[in-house]
Amino acid sequence: MVSTTPAGLQIRPRHMDFDFPNPLPRHWHSGDAFKSHLFDAMSVLFPDGERFFIDSVRHFRDQIDDPVLKEQIRGFIGQEGHHSREHLEYSNRLRDLGYNITRIEKRAQARIRYTQKKFSPQRQLAATAALEHITAIMADGLLKDPKHLEGAHPTMVRLWRWHALEETEHKAVAFDVYNQVCGSRKLLRRAMIMGTFFFVLDTTRGLAHMLKQDGLLWNWRVWRDGIQWMWGKEGVFRPLISTYRDFFKPNFHPWEHNNLELLYQTRSEFDLPVQSQAA
């Protein structure tokens, strides 16, 4: 099998070392509690989630013969490992502000342990492929529209754009591995339904916890404006509905959403020109 990721696309981890503000501004995203804590809540889930993704793909690495896909797996593991490290440091900054990150982490860890104990390796890989689609379409939206992070702390903007870039680069790796070792679309669709449910549940719980710590949980204006920002006429999630639903099509592949030009444009923010690297 030849990988269906665009020919010549290299997937390599970038050794970023973000100088997180210390202390982290409580509402680092344009002074808005809802926006800041939505990103915060997703971030807290990433370190354990990405280790799960790595394990699920690594389990099948020796069954892959295609050298291109094997190289992409290596890049995928490297990128996800770096994401986990940076988001752990992000979590530490949130912990310093008094948010009970440990409670959120333990809930996610317990679910992952249950999944690894009760579900077959194929189902675990299907879950990874499904959740990678969710992160990929969110990453695409974030990279396409700078308004998503308008007014946010510059370090946090850079963190999230770096993460979105690498999620875009490796968005098809778990999917391509799954197609080689299993390929059941029924199992993949079930995994997407379950993955979406728990991702939304855990993110909402984390968001609510942080708003509660801020004394804003029952502030109706915070929720009204936040929901409008997510799902209103120009909401950040509204354009993602159709690309999310594409996953359920019989012959869908992640690079059906070809955002290669956007990927290369974004790389210029993080990758030095070849001549500069050689200097």
N, C-alpha and C positions, 0 to 999 in steps of 0.2 A: 504493500500500500504506500502511495506517495502522500505525504501530508497535505492537507487541504488549506493550511495556512499559506498566505501569499509567498511565492517563491522569493528566496533571498532575505526574508524578514528574520533578523537575528533577535533572539530573546536572551538578554544578558542582564544580570542584576547590576544596579548602580549602587555604589558604596556611599550612600548618603549618611550624613551625621548632622541631624537637625539640631540647631541650638534653640531648643524650646524656651520661650520666655519663662522665667522663674521669679515670682509666681506666674502661672498662666492666668491671663485675664479671665475672670469668671464667665464673662459674656464676650468672648474674643471675636465672634462673628457680628460685626457692625453694632455691637452693644445690645444684641437681641438674644434673649435667653433661649427662646425656642429653637432658633436656627443653630446656635452654638451647641445646645445639648442634643439636638438630633444628630449632628456630626459626632459629638462625644459618645453618644450611646452606641452608634455603629462602630466607632473605633474600639471601644472596650471589647466588643465581640471578636475583633479581627485576630488577635494573637492566637487564641485557642482554635478559632475557626481555620486559620491558615495552616496551622500545624496539622489539623485534620485533613485539609486538602492535600498537603504534602504526603502524608502517610497513605492516603487513598490512591494517589497516583504512583507513588514509589512501590507499592505492593505489586503492581503489574509491570514495572519497568523491564524486568528480565524477559517478559513475554513479547516485547516490542522488537521487531527486526529492522524496521525502517530507520536508517541512521539519522535522517533529518528529524524525525519525531523523537528519537532518543536524545538528540542534542537539545531539542525544544523542552523535553522533560527536565533536562539538567538546568536549563535557564529558568523554567517555571519554579523548580524547587529553590533555586538561589534567590529569585525575586520574592517569593512568598516568605522565605526565611528572613530577608531584610525587612519586609513589611511588618512581620511579627515583632521584630526587635524595636523598630521605631514606635510602633503603636503601644508597646509595653511601657516605653518611656513616657509617652503621651498619657497613659493610664496613671503613671506615678504622679504626674503633674495634677491630674484630676483628684487623685487620692490626697495630695497635699492640701487641696482646697476643701477637704472634708466630705467628699462624696464617697459613698460606700461601694467602691469599685469591686472590692473583694466579693461581696454578696452577688453582684451581677456576674462576675467571672465564675464563681462556683456553680451557679445555675447552668451556665453554658457548658462548663466542664462536665457536669453530671449528665447532661443530655448527650454529649459526645461520647462519654464512656458507655452509656447505654447503647448508642448507635453502633459503636465498635464491637460491643459484646453480642448484640442481638441480630445485627444485620450482616448479610453476606458482603464480601469485598466488592462485588458488583454493585450492590445497592449503595454502598458507601461512595463508590466512584460516580454513580448516577447522581447522588446528592451533590457531590463536588461539581460535576458538570452543570447542574441546574443552578447552583448558587453562583458559580462563575459567570453564568449568563446575567444574573441579576446585577452583580458588581460591574460587569462589562457595560451594560446599558446605562447604569448610573454614571460610570466613568465617562462614557461618551457624552452624556448630557452636560457633565461638569466641564469637560474640555471644550465643548462647542460654545458654551455660553458663559462668559466671564461674570455675568450678573449673579450666577449662583453663589459666588464667593465675594461679591462686591462689598467693600468695607471691612473685610476680615483682616485679622493680624497677618502681616506679610509672611511670617514663618509658617503659619497654618495654611495659608494659600498655597505655598510651595509644597508643603507636605502632601496636601490632598491632590494637587495636580501631578506630583511625582507618582503617587499611588495610582491615580487614574490612568496615567500613561502606561505603567507596567501592567495593569489589569487589561488594558487594551491590547498590548503586545502579546500576552499569553492567553487571550480569551478562549482560544480553541484547543488548547493543549489537552486538558482533561476530557473534553468532548471527543477529540480524535483518538485518545487512548481508549475511551469507553467504546467507541465504534469498533475498534479492533478486537477488544476482549469480550464484548457482550453485544451491544448494538440494539437491545430491545427498546423500542420507542415507548412502549407501554410503561415499562419500568422507569424510564426517563421522565415521562409526564407525571407519574405518581410522585417521583422524587421532587419535581418542581412544585407541585401543590403543597406537599409537606414542608419543603424548604422555605417556600414563601410564607406560609403560616407562621413558622417558628421565627423566621427572620423579623417579620413585622411585630410579632408578639414580644420578642426579646428587646427589639429596638424601642418599642413603645414603653415597655417597663423601665428601661434605662432612662429614657427621656422623662418619664413621670417622676422617677426617683430624684433626678437632679433638679427638676422644677420644684418638687416638694422641699428639697433642701434649701432652695432659694426663697421659699415662701410664696411661690407663684403657681402651685398646682391647681388651685381653684380660681385663678384669675382668668375670667372668660375671655378677656381681650387678648391675652397671650395665646390661647388656643384658637380663637377666631382668626387672628392674624397669621398664626402658624399654619393652620389648615389652608387658608387662602394662599399662602406662599407655596405650599406643596401642591395643591390640587385646584387652585383657582384658574381663571382664564389664561393667565400666563404662568401658572404654577410649574415648579421645577420637575415634578413627577408626571404631570399630565401628558407631555409628549412621549413618555416612555411606555404608555399603555400598549400601543400597537407593536412596538419592538419586543416587549415582554411576551405578548401573545404569539408572536412568530415562532417561539420555541416549541409550540404545540403542533406546528405543521409537520406533515409526514417526512419531508425531506430537508428540514431546516439544518443549516450549519451556521455557526457564529459569524463566519466571514461573509455570509449573505449580507450582513450589515457592514459594507466595506467602507471603513473610515481610515484607510491607510494614509490618505493625504493629511488628515488631521493629526494622525499619529506622528508623521514625519515633521509636521510643523511644531508640535509640542516638544519633540526631541531636542529642538534647537535651544530650548530653555535649560536643558540639563546636560547635554552632550557637547563637549568642546569640539571644534572643527579638527579634523585630522592633523592639519599643519600645526595647530596650537598644541596638541598633545605631544607631537614629536619635538617641539621646541625645547 
